Amino acid sequence: MKIRIIGMTAAILAASFVLFVSFSGWAVQDNEAKIVVMNPRGIQPEIRKIPMAERQSSLDGKTVYIVDTKYPNTKPFVNELQSSLQAKYPKTTWVIREKFGMYMDDDPPLWKETREKADGGAIVLVGH
């Protein structure tokens, strides 16, 4: 009961304050000066949309690369992923490759190999 009375009292006081501020001239008037605020991100470049590749009708006889970007502790996951995919798609060749460096480092030789040999596509693991 005490909590209810305290809550109602607080609500009445808050409503009274709002009414007092709005009718007493403390509120911002339309004729007061206004400031212009700029977006700190600036003007964002237009997003370049890249369409997804067409879905293959079948992976039979194809080679798919699984690229591990070496995010911490992903090796067990990569190995389990390969075994699961191999069991589900036995006519597909699954190749695991580790990317050079860390996640943000480029690896042109790996991407070249992937374009040349992975006729079924590639799964690039990013770790999050």
Backbone as XML, in Angstrom:
<?xml version="1.0"?>
<chain id="A" units="angstrom">
  <residue number="1" name="MET">
    <atom name="N" x="0.814" y="-1.181" z="0.000"/>
    <atom name="CA" x="0.000" y="0.000" z="0.000"/>
    <atom name="C" x="0.864" y="1.253" z="0.000"/>
  </residue>
  <residue number="2" name="LYS">
    <atom name="N" x="1.949" y="1.249" z="0.821"/>
    <atom name="CA" x="2.842" y="2.393" z="0.881"/>
    <atom name="C" x="3.480" y="2.656" z="-0.484"/>
  </residue>
  <residue number="3" name="ILE">
    <atom name="N" x="3.895" y="1.593" z="-1.161"/>
    <atom name="CA" x="4.551" y="1.720" z="-2.460"/>
    <atom name="C" x="3.583" y="2.327" z="-3.471"/>
  </residue>
  <residue number="4" name="ARG">
    <atom name="N" x="2.342" y="1.924" z="-3.398"/>
    <atom name="CA" x="1.332" y="2.452" z="-4.318"/>
    <atom name="C" x="1.133" y="3.956" z="-4.100"/>
  </residue>
  <residue number="5" name="ILE">
    <atom name="N" x="1.082" y="4.385" z="-2.837"/>
    <atom name="CA" x="0.904" y="5.807" z="-2.517"/>
    <atom name="C" x="2.121" y="6.605" z="-2.984"/>
  </residue>
  <residue number="6" name="ILE">
    <atom name="N" x="3.302" y="6.069" z="-2.747"/>
    <atom name="CA" x="4.530" y="6.746" z="-3.184"/>
    <atom name="C" x="4.555" y="6.857" z="-4.704"/>
  </residue>
  <residue number="7" name="GLY">
    <atom name="N" x="4.167" y="5.803" z="-5.414"/>
    <atom name="CA" x="4.136" y="5.816" z="-6.878"/>
    <atom name="C" x="3.149" y="6.839" z="-7.412"/>
  </residue>
  <residue number="8" name="MET">
    <atom name="N" x="1.973" y="6.895" z="-6.816"/>
    <atom name="CA" x="0.968" y="7.860" z="-7.255"/>
    <atom name="C" x="1.435" y="9.288" z="-6.976"/>
  </residue>
  <residue number="9" name="THR">
    <atom name="N" x="2.063" y="9.505" z="-5.833"/>
    <atom name="CA" x="2.579" y="10.832" z="-5.495"/>
    <atom name="C" x="3.647" y="11.262" z="-6.489"/>
  </residue>
  <residue number="10" name="ALA">
    <atom name="N" x="4.546" y="10.349" z="-6.837"/>
    <atom name="CA" x="5.602" y="10.661" z="-7.809"/>
    <atom name="C" x="5.000" y="10.996" z="-9.167"/>
  </residue>
  <residue number="11" name="ALA">
    <atom name="N" x="3.965" y="10.274" z="-9.576"/>
    <atom name="CA" x="3.322" y="10.532" z="-10.870"/>
    <atom name="C" x="2.638" y="11.892" z="-10.877"/>
  </residue>
  <residue number="12" name="ILE">
    <atom name="N" x="1.987" y="12.250" z="-9.782"/>
    <atom name="CA" x="1.320" y="13.556" z="-9.687"/>
    <atom name="C" x="2.350" y="14.679" z="-9.717"/>
  </residue>
  <residue number="13" name="LEU">
    <atom name="N" x="3.445" y="14.514" z="-8.995"/>
    <atom name="CA" x="4.502" y="15.529" z="-8.995"/>
    <atom name="C" x="5.118" y="15.691" z="-10.386"/>
  </residue>
  <residue number="14" name="ALA">
    <atom name="N" x="5.358" y="14.590" z="-11.067"/>
    <atom name="CA" x="5.940" y="14.655" z="-12.414"/>
    <atom name="C" x="4.988" y="15.347" z="-13.376"/>
  </residue>
  <residue number="15" name="ALA">
    <atom name="N" x="3.709" y="15.028" z="-13.310"/>
    <atom name="CA" x="2.721" y="15.659" z="-14.182"/>
    <atom name="C" x="2.616" y="17.151" z="-13.877"/>
  </residue>
  <residue number="16" name="SER">
    <atom name="N" x="2.666" y="17.520" z="-12.604"/>
    <atom name="CA" x="2.611" y="18.931" z="-12.220"/>
    <atom name="C" x="3.809" y="19.689" z="-12.773"/>
  </residue>
  <residue number="17" name="PHE">
    <atom name="N" x="4.975" y="19.099" z="-12.681"/>
    <atom name="CA" x="6.195" y="19.737" z="-13.194"/>
    <atom name="C" x="6.100" y="19.952" z="-14.699"/>
  </residue>
  <residue number="18" name="VAL">
    <atom name="N" x="5.628" y="18.955" z="-15.428"/>
    <atom name="CA" x="5.488" y="19.071" z="-16.884"/>
    <atom name="C" x="4.528" y="20.201" z="-17.229"/>
  </residue>
  <residue number="19" name="LEU">
    <atom name="N" x="3.414" y="20.281" z="-16.543"/>
    <atom name="CA" x="2.458" y="21.356" z="-16.792"/>
    <atom name="C" x="3.052" y="22.720" z="-16.452"/>
  </residue>
  <residue number="20" name="PHE">
    <atom name="N" x="3.772" y="22.794" z="-15.347"/>
    <atom name="CA" x="4.395" y="24.055" z="-14.941"/>
    <atom name="C" x="5.404" y="24.528" z="-15.987"/>
  </residue>
  <residue number="21" name="VAL">
    <atom name="N" x="6.251" y="23.616" z="-16.454"/>
    <atom name="CA" x="7.276" y="23.970" z="-17.439"/>
    <atom name="C" x="6.631" y="24.397" z="-18.753"/>
  </residue>
  <residue number="22" name="SER">
    <atom name="N" x="5.616" y="23.686" z="-19.199"/>
    <atom name="CA" x="5.028" y="24.000" z="-20.492"/>
    <atom name="C" x="4.255" y="25.316" z="-20.486"/>
  </residue>
  <residue number="23" name="PHE">
    <atom name="N" x="3.684" y="25.712" z="-19.345"/>
    <atom name="CA" x="2.903" y="26.957" z="-19.304"/>
    <atom name="C" x="3.682" y="28.134" z="-18.727"/>
  </residue>
  <residue number="24" name="SER">
    <atom name="N" x="4.869" y="27.916" z="-18.186"/>
    <atom name="CA" x="5.586" y="29.009" z="-17.536"/>
    <atom name="C" x="6.591" y="29.691" z="-18.453"/>
  </residue>
  <residue number="25" name="GLY">
    <atom name="N" x="6.754" y="29.229" z="-19.655"/>
    <atom name="CA" x="7.703" y="29.868" z="-20.554"/>
    <atom name="C" x="9.086" y="29.239" z="-20.531"/>
  </residue>
  <residue number="26" name="TRP">
    <atom name="N" x="9.289" y="28.191" z="-19.761"/>
    <atom name="CA" x="10.579" y="27.511" z="-19.734"/>
    <atom name="C" x="10.790" y="26.668" z="-20.991"/>
  </residue>
  <residue number="27" name="ALA">
    <atom name="N" x="9.728" y="26.292" z="-21.614"/>
    <atom name="CA" x="9.836" y="25.459" z="-22.814"/>
    <atom name="C" x="10.410" y="26.295" z="-23.953"/>
  </residue>
  <residue number="28" name="VAL">
    <atom name="N" x="11.051" y="25.661" z="-24.917"/>
    <atom name="CA" x="11.647" y="26.350" z="-26.061"/>
    <atom name="C" x="10.536" y="26.929" z="-26.929"/>
  </residue>
  <residue number="29" name="GLN">
    <atom name="N" x="10.651" y="28.198" z="-27.211"/>
    <atom name="CA" x="9.669" y="28.867" z="-28.059"/>
    <atom name="C" x="10.064" y="28.714" z="-29.522"/>
  </residue>
  <residue number="30" name="ASP">
    <atom name="N" x="9.075" y="28.773" z="-30.420"/>
    <atom name="CA" x="9.337" y="28.622" z="-31.844"/>
    <atom name="C" x="10.195" y="29.752" z="-32.410"/>
  </residue>
  <residue number="31" name="ASN">
    <atom name="N" x="10.154" y="30.933" z="-31.783"/>
    <atom name="CA" x="10.882" y="32.066" z="-32.330"/>
    <atom name="C" x="12.316" y="32.163" z="-31.814"/>
  </residue>
  <residue number="32" name="GLU">
    <atom name="N" x="12.731" y="31.246" z="-30.962"/>
    <atom name="CA" x="14.113" y="31.264" z="-30.457"/>
    <atom name="C" x="15.063" y="30.754" z="-31.539"/>
  </residue>
  <residue number="33" name="ALA">
    <atom name="N" x="16.326" y="31.140" z="-31.424"/>
    <atom name="CA" x="17.334" y="30.709" z="-32.393"/>
    <atom name="C" x="17.541" y="29.201" z="-32.303"/>
  </residue>
  <residue number="34" name="LYS">
    <atom name="N" x="17.796" y="28.590" z="-33.450"/>
    <atom name="CA" x="18.045" y="27.152" z="-33.499"/>
    <atom name="C" x="19.431" y="26.918" z="-34.054"/>
  </residue>
  <residue number="35" name="ILE">
    <atom name="N" x="20.008" y="25.796" z="-33.714"/>
    <atom name="CA" x="21.321" y="25.452" z="-34.241"/>
    <atom name="C" x="21.175" y="24.318" z="-35.250"/>
  </residue>
  <residue number="36" name="VAL">
    <atom name="N" x="22.141" y="24.221" z="-36.151"/>
    <atom name="CA" x="22.168" y="23.147" z="-37.138"/>
    <atom name="C" x="23.213" y="22.144" z="-36.689"/>
  </residue>
  <residue number="37" name="VAL">
    <atom name="N" x="22.827" y="20.906" z="-36.630"/>
    <atom name="CA" x="23.738" y="19.844" z="-36.213"/>
    <atom name="C" x="24.069" y="19.000" z="-37.430"/>
  </residue>
  <residue number="38" name="MET">
    <atom name="N" x="25.363" y="18.766" z="-37.654"/>
    <atom name="CA" x="25.814" y="17.972" z="-38.792"/>
    <atom name="C" x="25.977" y="16.515" z="-38.366"/>
  </residue>
  <residue number="39" name="ASN">
    <atom name="N" x="25.779" y="15.621" z="-39.307"/>
    <atom name="CA" x="25.964" y="14.203" z="-39.053"/>
    <atom name="C" x="27.471" y="13.933" z="-38.952"/>
  </residue>
  <residue number="40" name="PRO">
    <atom name="N" x="27.967" y="13.392" z="-37.830"/>
    <atom name="CA" x="29.417" y="13.170" z="-37.685"/>
    <atom name="C" x="29.978" y="12.122" z="-38.637"/>
  </residue>
  <residue number="41" name="ARG">
    <atom name="N" x="29.113" y="11.301" z="-39.224"/>
    <atom name="CA" x="29.589" y="10.294" z="-40.179"/>
    <atom name="C" x="29.868" y="10.896" z="-41.543"/>
  </residue>
  <residue number="42" name="GLY">
    <atom name="N" x="29.420" y="12.113" z="-41.775"/>
    <atom name="CA" x="29.634" y="12.735" z="-43.079"/>
    <atom name="C" x="28.709" y="12.139" z="-44.117"/>
  </residue>
  <residue number="43" name="ILE">
    <atom name="N" x="29.069" y="12.302" z="-45.355"/>
    <atom name="CA" x="28.263" y="11.773" z="-46.455"/>
    <atom name="C" x="28.776" y="10.371" z="-46.777"/>
  </residue>
  <residue number="44" name="GLN">
    <atom name="N" x="27.905" y="9.410" z="-46.640"/>
    <atom name="CA" x="28.282" y="8.018" z="-46.865"/>
    <atom name="C" x="28.299" y="7.697" z="-48.357"/>
  </residue>
  <residue number="45" name="PRO">
    <atom name="N" x="29.291" y="6.927" z="-48.809"/>
    <atom name="CA" x="29.296" y="6.539" z="-50.224"/>
    <atom name="C" x="28.150" y="5.583" z="-50.525"/>
  </residue>
  <residue number="46" name="GLU">
    <atom name="N" x="27.734" y="5.573" z="-51.758"/>
    <atom name="CA" x="26.657" y="4.674" z="-52.160"/>
    <atom name="C" x="27.139" y="3.234" z="-52.047"/>
  </residue>
  <residue number="47" name="ILE">
    <atom name="N" x="26.265" y="2.363" z="-51.597"/>
    <atom name="CA" x="26.615" y="0.950" z="-51.429"/>
    <atom name="C" x="26.570" y="0.263" z="-52.781"/>
  </residue>
  <residue number="48" name="ARG">
    <atom name="N" x="27.659" y="-0.413" z="-53.107"/>
    <atom name="CA" x="27.723" y="-1.143" z="-54.374"/>
    <atom name="C" x="27.137" y="-2.531" z="-54.137"/>
  </residue>
  <residue number="49" name="LYS">
    <atom name="N" x="26.066" y="-2.827" z="-54.817"/>
    <atom name="CA" x="25.390" y="-4.112" z="-54.641"/>
    <atom name="C" x="25.992" y="-5.136" z="-55.601"/>
  </residue>
  <residue number="50" name="ILE">
    <atom name="N" x="26.398" y="-6.262" z="-55.043"/>
    <atom name="CA" x="26.951" y="-7.351" z="-55.839"/>
    <atom name="C" x="25.966" y="-8.511" z="-55.754"/>
  </residue>
  <residue number="51" name="PRO">
    <atom name="N" x="25.405" y="-8.929" z="-56.880"/>
    <atom name="CA" x="24.419" y="-10.012" z="-56.819"/>
    <atom name="C" x="25.070" y="-11.337" z="-56.432"/>
  </residue>
  <residue number="52" name="MET">
    <atom name="N" x="24.271" y="-12.196" z="-55.825"/>
    <atom name="CA" x="24.760" y="-13.521" z="-55.454"/>
    <atom name="C" x="24.973" y="-14.359" z="-56.716"/>
  </residue>
  <residue number="53" name="ALA">
    <atom name="N" x="25.870" y="-15.316" z="-56.619"/>
    <atom name="CA" x="26.110" y="-16.215" z="-57.742"/>
    <atom name="C" x="24.886" y="-17.109" z="-57.942"/>
  </residue>
  <residue number="54" name="GLU">
    <atom name="N" x="24.712" y="-17.566" z="-59.162"/>
    <atom name="CA" x="23.598" y="-18.474" z="-59.431"/>
    <atom name="C" x="23.805" y="-19.788" z="-58.692"/>
  </residue>
  <residue number="55" name="ARG">
    <atom name="N" x="22.731" y="-20.348" z="-58.228"/>
    <atom name="CA" x="22.794" y="-21.618" z="-57.498"/>
    <atom name="C" x="23.095" y="-22.750" z="-58.477"/>
  </residue>
  <residue number="56" name="GLN">
    <atom name="N" x="24.025" y="-23.611" z="-58.106"/>
    <atom name="CA" x="24.373" y="-24.744" z="-58.953"/>
    <atom name="C" x="23.296" y="-25.810" z="-58.847"/>
  </residue>
  <residue number="57" name="SER">
    <atom name="N" x="23.063" y="-26.511" z="-59.949"/>
    <atom name="CA" x="22.031" y="-27.549" z="-59.935"/>
    <atom name="C" x="22.471" y="-28.752" z="-59.106"/>
  </residue>
  <residue number="58" name="SER">
    <atom name="N" x="23.792" y="-29.003" z="-59.060"/>
    <atom name="CA" x="24.300" y="-30.142" z="-58.312"/>
    <atom name="C" x="25.771" y="-29.907" z="-57.965"/>
  </residue>
  <residue number="59" name="LEU">
    <atom name="N" x="26.216" y="-30.496" z="-56.869"/>
    <atom name="CA" x="27.626" y="-30.426" z="-56.500"/>
    <atom name="C" x="28.376" y="-31.705" z="-56.883"/>
  </residue>
  <residue number="60" name="ASP">
    <atom name="N" x="27.682" y="-32.650" z="-57.482"/>
    <atom name="CA" x="28.326" y="-33.917" z="-57.872"/>
    <atom name="C" x="29.493" y="-33.660" z="-58.821"/>
  </residue>
  <residue number="61" name="GLY">
    <atom name="N" x="30.665" y="-34.216" z="-58.470"/>
    <atom name="CA" x="31.845" y="-34.088" z="-59.304"/>
    <atom name="C" x="32.531" y="-32.729" z="-59.198"/>
  </residue>
  <residue number="62" name="LYS">
    <atom name="N" x="32.048" y="-31.866" z="-58.333"/>
    <atom name="CA" x="32.626" y="-30.526" z="-58.178"/>
    <atom name="C" x="33.608" y="-30.506" z="-57.026"/>
  </residue>
  <residue number="63" name="THR">
    <atom name="N" x="34.436" y="-29.458" z="-56.994"/>
    <atom name="CA" x="35.374" y="-29.228" z="-55.896"/>
    <atom name="C" x="34.954" y="-27.960" z="-55.166"/>
  </residue>
  <residue number="64" name="VAL">
    <atom name="N" x="34.802" y="-28.072" z="-53.857"/>
    <atom name="CA" x="34.433" y="-26.924" z="-53.031"/>
    <atom name="C" x="35.541" y="-26.696" z="-52.011"/>
  </residue>
  <residue number="65" name="TYR">
    <atom name="N" x="36.020" y="-25.453" z="-51.942"/>
    <atom name="CA" x="37.054" y="-25.098" z="-50.976"/>
    <atom name="C" x="36.412" y="-24.611" z="-49.689"/>
  </residue>
  <residue number="66" name="ILE">
    <atom name="N" x="36.947" y="-25.063" z="-48.565"/>
    <atom name="CA" x="36.571" y="-24.538" z="-47.255"/>
    <atom name="C" x="37.781" y="-23.747" z="-46.775"/>
  </residue>
  <residue number="67" name="VAL">
    <atom name="N" x="37.637" y="-22.430" z="-46.709"/>
    <atom name="CA" x="38.758" y="-21.559" z="-46.359"/>
    <atom name="C" x="38.630" y="-21.136" z="-44.901"/>
  </residue>
  <residue number="68" name="ASP">
    <atom name="N" x="39.633" y="-21.521" z="-44.125"/>
    <atom name="CA" x="39.683" y="-21.170" z="-42.708"/>
    <atom name="C" x="40.501" y="-19.892" z="-42.562"/>
  </residue>
  <residue number="69" name="THR">
    <atom name="N" x="39.884" y="-18.840" z="-42.019"/>
    <atom name="CA" x="40.594" y="-17.569" z="-41.831"/>
    <atom name="C" x="41.390" y="-17.570" z="-40.530"/>
  </residue>
  <residue number="70" name="LYS">
    <atom name="N" x="41.434" y="-18.694" z="-39.860"/>
    <atom name="CA" x="42.204" y="-18.916" z="-38.632"/>
    <atom name="C" x="41.745" y="-18.042" z="-37.468"/>
  </residue>
  <residue number="71" name="TYR">
    <atom name="N" x="40.442" y="-17.817" z="-37.395"/>
    <atom name="CA" x="39.908" y="-17.196" z="-36.191"/>
    <atom name="C" x="40.172" y="-18.173" z="-35.057"/>
  </residue>
  <residue number="72" name="PRO">
    <atom name="N" x="40.465" y="-17.705" z="-33.838"/>
    <atom name="CA" x="40.842" y="-18.624" z="-32.750"/>
    <atom name="C" x="39.850" y="-19.773" z="-32.544"/>
  </residue>
  <residue number="73" name="ASN">
    <atom name="N" x="40.418" y="-20.954" z="-32.412"/>
    <atom name="CA" x="39.681" y="-22.185" z="-32.093"/>
    <atom name="C" x="38.670" y="-22.621" z="-33.155"/>
  </residue>
  <residue number="74" name="THR">
    <atom name="N" x="38.941" y="-22.341" z="-34.415"/>
    <atom name="CA" x="38.012" y="-22.769" z="-35.464"/>
    <atom name="C" x="38.412" y="-24.100" z="-36.099"/>
  </residue>
  <residue number="75" name="LYS">
    <atom name="N" x="39.620" y="-24.573" z="-35.856"/>
    <atom name="CA" x="40.102" y="-25.808" z="-36.497"/>
    <atom name="C" x="39.165" y="-27.000" z="-36.244"/>
  </residue>
  <residue number="76" name="PRO">
    <atom name="N" x="38.729" y="-27.256" z="-35.002"/>
    <atom name="CA" x="37.806" y="-28.386" z="-34.785"/>
    <atom name="C" x="36.501" y="-28.214" z="-35.564"/>
  </residue>
  <residue number="77" name="PHE">
    <atom name="N" x="36.005" y="-26.980" z="-35.627"/>
    <atom name="CA" x="34.777" y="-26.727" z="-36.379"/>
    <atom name="C" x="34.974" y="-26.999" z="-37.865"/>
  </residue>
  <residue number="78" name="VAL">
    <atom name="N" x="36.107" y="-26.552" z="-38.415"/>
    <atom name="CA" x="36.387" y="-26.740" z="-39.842"/>
    <atom name="C" x="36.461" y="-28.229" z="-40.165"/>
  </residue>
  <residue number="79" name="ASN">
    <atom name="N" x="37.141" y="-28.983" z="-39.327"/>
    <atom name="CA" x="37.254" y="-30.430" z="-39.561"/>
    <atom name="C" x="35.884" y="-31.116" z="-39.478"/>
  </residue>
  <residue number="80" name="GLU">
    <atom name="N" x="35.074" y="-30.727" z="-38.511"/>
    <atom name="CA" x="33.737" y="-31.303" z="-38.368"/>
    <atom name="C" x="32.853" y="-30.910" z="-39.550"/>
  </residue>
  <residue number="81" name="LEU">
    <atom name="N" x="32.980" y="-29.662" z="-40.006"/>
    <atom name="CA" x="32.217" y="-29.200" z="-41.165"/>
    <atom name="C" x="32.572" y="-30.034" z="-42.396"/>
  </residue>
  <residue number="82" name="GLN">
    <atom name="N" x="33.871" y="-30.253" z="-42.611"/>
    <atom name="CA" x="34.285" y="-31.046" z="-43.777"/>
    <atom name="C" x="33.730" y="-32.468" z="-43.695"/>
  </residue>
  <residue number="83" name="SER">
    <atom name="N" x="33.823" y="-33.107" z="-42.496"/>
    <atom name="CA" x="33.313" y="-34.482" z="-42.402"/>
    <atom name="C" x="31.806" y="-34.547" z="-42.599"/>
  </residue>
  <residue number="84" name="SER">
    <atom name="N" x="31.088" y="-33.559" z="-42.085"/>
    <atom name="CA" x="29.627" y="-33.549" z="-42.259"/>
    <atom name="C" x="29.256" y="-33.357" z="-43.730"/>
  </residue>
  <residue number="85" name="LEU">
    <atom name="N" x="29.924" y="-32.427" z="-44.385"/>
    <atom name="CA" x="29.629" y="-32.176" z="-45.801"/>
    <atom name="C" x="30.037" y="-33.367" z="-46.668"/>
  </residue>
  <residue number="86" name="GLN">
    <atom name="N" x="31.156" y="-33.999" z="-46.323"/>
    <atom name="CA" x="31.614" y="-35.173" z="-47.084"/>
    <atom name="C" x="30.606" y="-36.313" z="-46.954"/>
  </residue>
  <residue number="87" name="ALA">
    <atom name="N" x="30.031" y="-36.472" z="-45.757"/>
    <atom name="CA" x="29.031" y="-37.533" z="-45.551"/>
    <atom name="C" x="27.742" y="-37.225" z="-46.321"/>
  </residue>
  <residue number="88" name="LYS">
    <atom name="N" x="27.362" y="-35.951" z="-46.375"/>
    <atom name="CA" x="26.121" y="-35.574" z="-47.045"/>
    <atom name="C" x="26.280" y="-35.518" z="-48.568"/>
  </residue>
  <residue number="89" name="TYR">
    <atom name="N" x="27.465" y="-35.114" z="-49.030"/>
    <atom name="CA" x="27.733" y="-34.992" z="-50.471"/>
    <atom name="C" x="28.995" y="-35.794" z="-50.819"/>
  </residue>
  <residue number="90" name="PRO">
    <atom name="N" x="28.894" y="-37.132" z="-50.891"/>
    <atom name="CA" x="30.078" y="-37.967" z="-51.100"/>
    <atom name="C" x="30.692" y="-37.827" z="-52.498"/>
  </residue>
  <residue number="91" name="LYS">
    <atom name="N" x="29.941" y="-37.337" z="-53.477"/>
    <atom name="CA" x="30.479" y="-37.209" z="-54.833"/>
    <atom name="C" x="31.168" y="-35.863" z="-55.054"/>
  </residue>
  <residue number="92" name="THR">
    <atom name="N" x="31.279" y="-35.067" z="-53.998"/>
    <atom name="CA" x="31.914" y="-33.753" z="-54.072"/>
    <atom name="C" x="33.267" y="-33.815" z="-53.375"/>
  </residue>
  <residue number="93" name="THR">
    <atom name="N" x="34.253" y="-33.131" z="-53.943"/>
    <atom name="CA" x="35.577" y="-33.051" z="-53.321"/>
    <atom name="C" x="35.609" y="-31.817" z="-52.430"/>
  </residue>
  <residue number="94" name="TRP">
    <atom name="N" x="35.934" y="-32.005" z="-51.159"/>
    <atom name="CA" x="35.996" y="-30.917" z="-50.188"/>
    <atom name="C" x="37.450" y="-30.668" z="-49.831"/>
  </residue>
  <residue number="95" name="VAL">
    <atom name="N" x="37.942" y="-29.457" z="-50.047"/>
    <atom name="CA" x="39.346" y="-29.120" z="-49.816"/>
    <atom name="C" x="39.420" y="-28.037" z="-48.745"/>
  </residue>
  <residue number="96" name="ILE">
    <atom name="N" x="40.200" y="-28.298" z="-47.692"/>
    <atom name="CA" x="40.394" y="-27.292" z="-46.642"/>
    <atom name="C" x="41.684" y="-26.534" z="-46.936"/>
  </residue>
  <residue number="97" name="ARG">
    <atom name="N" x="41.592" y="-25.195" z="-46.895"/>
    <atom name="CA" x="42.776" y="-24.350" z="-47.057"/>
    <atom name="C" x="42.773" y="-23.319" z="-45.930"/>
  </residue>
  <residue number="98" name="GLU">
    <atom name="N" x="43.966" y="-23.036" z="-45.393"/>
    <atom name="CA" x="44.090" y="-21.983" z="-44.391"/>
    <atom name="C" x="44.567" y="-20.717" z="-45.081"/>
  </residue>
  <residue number="99" name="LYS">
    <atom name="N" x="43.909" y="-19.633" z="-44.769"/>
    <atom name="CA" x="44.277" y="-18.347" z="-45.342"/>
    <atom name="C" x="45.559" y="-17.848" z="-44.696"/>
  </residue>
  <residue number="100" name="PHE">
    <atom name="N" x="46.385" y="-17.167" z="-45.491"/>
    <atom name="CA" x="47.620" y="-16.580" z="-44.991"/>
    <atom name="C" x="47.291" y="-15.430" z="-44.038"/>
  </residue>
  <residue number="101" name="GLY">
    <atom name="N" x="48.028" y="-15.299" z="-42.966"/>
    <atom name="CA" x="47.849" y="-14.169" z="-42.056"/>
    <atom name="C" x="46.564" y="-14.266" z="-41.266"/>
  </residue>
  <residue number="102" name="MET">
    <atom name="N" x="46.139" y="-13.109" z="-40.803"/>
    <atom name="CA" x="44.924" y="-13.038" z="-40.011"/>
    <atom name="C" x="43.727" y="-12.692" z="-40.900"/>
  </residue>
  <residue number="103" name="TYR">
    <atom name="N" x="42.578" y="-12.493" z="-40.283"/>
    <atom name="CA" x="41.328" y="-12.278" z="-41.007"/>
    <atom name="C" x="41.423" y="-11.133" z="-42.005"/>
  </residue>
  <residue number="104" name="MET">
    <atom name="N" x="41.994" y="-9.998" z="-41.618"/>
    <atom name="CA" x="42.013" y="-8.815" z="-42.472"/>
    <atom name="C" x="43.133" y="-8.846" z="-43.523"/>
  </residue>
  <residue number="105" name="ASP">
    <atom name="N" x="44.074" y="-9.772" z="-43.419"/>
    <atom name="CA" x="45.177" y="-9.852" z="-44.383"/>
    <atom name="C" x="44.689" y="-10.501" z="-45.677"/>
  </residue>
  <residue number="106" name="ASP">
    <atom name="N" x="45.136" y="-9.946" z="-46.789"/>
    <atom name="CA" x="44.753" y="-10.491" z="-48.086"/>
    <atom name="C" x="45.643" y="-11.692" z="-48.415"/>
  </residue>
  <residue number="107" name="ASP">
    <atom name="N" x="45.150" y="-12.615" z="-49.210"/>
    <atom name="CA" x="45.911" y="-13.793" z="-49.622"/>
    <atom name="C" x="45.668" y="-14.044" z="-51.112"/>
  </residue>
  <residue number="108" name="PRO">
    <atom name="N" x="46.262" y="-13.222" z="-51.994"/>
    <atom name="CA" x="46.018" y="-13.360" z="-53.435"/>
    <atom name="C" x="46.289" y="-14.754" z="-54.006"/>
  </residue>
  <residue number="109" name="PRO">
    <atom name="N" x="47.368" y="-15.452" z="-53.589"/>
    <atom name="CA" x="47.578" y="-16.804" z="-54.146"/>
    <atom name="C" x="46.423" y="-17.763" z="-53.818"/>
  </residue>
  <residue number="110" name="LEU">
    <atom name="N" x="45.877" y="-17.661" z="-52.614"/>
    <atom name="CA" x="44.754" y="-18.536" z="-52.245"/>
    <atom name="C" x="43.519" y="-18.207" z="-53.072"/>
  </residue>
  <residue number="111" name="TRP">
    <atom name="N" x="43.230" y="-16.920" z="-53.254"/>
    <atom name="CA" x="42.052" y="-16.537" z="-54.034"/>
    <atom name="C" x="42.222" y="-16.949" z="-55.495"/>
  </residue>
  <residue number="112" name="LYS">
    <atom name="N" x="43.446" y="-16.867" z="-56.013"/>
    <atom name="CA" x="43.711" y="-17.304" z="-57.391"/>
    <atom name="C" x="43.473" y="-18.814" z="-57.509"/>
  </residue>
  <residue number="113" name="GLU">
    <atom name="N" x="44.013" y="-19.588" z="-56.550"/>
    <atom name="CA" x="43.816" y="-21.044" z="-56.550"/>
    <atom name="C" x="42.337" y="-21.396" z="-56.453"/>
  </residue>
  <residue number="114" name="THR">
    <atom name="N" x="41.629" y="-20.674" z="-55.613"/>
    <atom name="CA" x="40.195" y="-20.925" z="-55.437"/>
    <atom name="C" x="39.434" y="-20.669" z="-56.732"/>
  </residue>
  <residue number="115" name="ARG">
    <atom name="N" x="39.739" y="-19.549" z="-57.411"/>
    <atom name="CA" x="39.067" y="-19.255" z="-58.683"/>
    <atom name="C" x="39.360" y="-20.317" z="-59.736"/>
  </residue>
  <residue number="116" name="GLU">
    <atom name="N" x="40.591" y="-20.834" z="-59.744"/>
    <atom name="CA" x="40.987" y="-21.805" z="-60.774"/>
    <atom name="C" x="40.465" y="-23.213" z="-60.498"/>
  </residue>
  <residue number="117" name="LYS">
    <atom name="N" x="40.468" y="-23.642" z="-59.241"/>
    <atom name="CA" x="40.195" y="-25.045" z="-58.940"/>
    <atom name="C" x="38.851" y="-25.331" z="-58.267"/>
  </residue>
  <residue number="118" name="ALA">
    <atom name="N" x="38.266" y="-24.337" z="-57.623"/>
    <atom name="CA" x="37.016" y="-24.585" z="-56.895"/>
    <atom name="C" x="35.834" y="-24.340" z="-57.814"/>
  </residue>
  <residue number="119" name="ASP">
    <atom name="N" x="35.549" y="-25.311" z="-58.676"/>
    <atom name="CA" x="34.454" y="-25.140" z="-59.638"/>
    <atom name="C" x="33.078" y="-25.264" z="-58.987"/>
  </residue>
  <residue number="120" name="GLY">
    <atom name="N" x="33.036" y="-25.713" z="-57.737"/>
    <atom name="CA" x="31.767" y="-25.828" z="-57.025"/>
    <atom name="C" x="31.534" y="-24.674" z="-56.066"/>
  </residue>
  <residue number="121" name="GLY">
    <atom name="N" x="32.547" y="-23.830" z="-55.881"/>
    <atom name="CA" x="32.401" y="-22.679" z="-54.983"/>
    <atom name="C" x="33.354" y="-22.762" z="-53.812"/>
  </residue>
  <residue number="122" name="ALA">
    <atom name="N" x="33.163" y="-21.852" z="-52.881"/>
    <atom name="CA" x="34.012" y="-21.803" z="-51.694"/>
    <atom name="C" x="33.189" y="-21.384" z="-50.483"/>
  </residue>
  <residue number="123" name="ILE">
    <atom name="N" x="33.556" y="-21.926" z="-49.353"/>
    <atom name="CA" x="32.968" y="-21.535" z="-48.075"/>
    <atom name="C" x="34.099" y="-20.858" z="-47.314"/>
  </residue>
  <residue number="124" name="VAL">
    <atom name="N" x="33.959" y="-19.557" z="-47.070"/>
    <atom name="CA" x="34.985" y="-18.811" z="-46.354"/>
    <atom name="C" x="34.471" y="-18.537" z="-44.938"/>
  </residue>
  <residue number="125" name="LEU">
    <atom name="N" x="35.161" y="-19.104" z="-43.961"/>
    <atom name="CA" x="34.717" y="-18.982" z="-42.566"/>
    <atom name="C" x="35.319" y="-17.732" z="-41.954"/>
  </residue>
  <residue number="126" name="VAL">
    <atom name="N" x="34.467" y="-16.898" z="-41.364"/>
    <atom name="CA" x="34.958" y="-15.656" z="-40.791"/>
    <atom name="C" x="35.050" y="-15.685" z="-39.262"/>
  </residue>
  <residue number="127" name="GLY">
    <atom name="N" x="34.491" y="-16.665" z="-38.603"/>
    <atom name="CA" x="34.732" y="-16.860" z="-37.179"/>
    <atom name="C" x="33.762" y="-16.243" z="-36.199"/>
  </residue>
  <residue number="128" name="HIS">
    <atom name="N" x="32.807" y="-15.473" z="-36.627"/>
    <atom name="CA" x="31.884" y="-14.875" z="-35.661"/>
    <atom name="C" x="30.569" y="-15.572" z="-35.734"/>
  </residue>
</chain>
